[in-house]
Amino acid sequence: MNIGDCMEFSTGDTVKFKLESGEIQEGDVLFIERRLREDILYINCSDRRAYRVPGKKIISGVHKKN
């Protein structure tokens, strides 16, 4: 992976991601830490937990209905 692999996501976007357990979660991106090998996203979920997720674990962006 290179810098920019998660460039399609930014702070405030809602994304789906996969946990180590295989469970799929959905949450809002709080912060993106750009690293040389891979981006790390900090995501706040509806279960009131914050997750530190490697960019390769992001499944997709979620479109919110207004």
Secondary structure, 3 states (H helix, E strand, C coil): CCCCCCCCCCCCCEEEEECCCCCEEEEEEEEEECCCCCCEEEEEECCCCEEEEEHHHEEEECCCCC
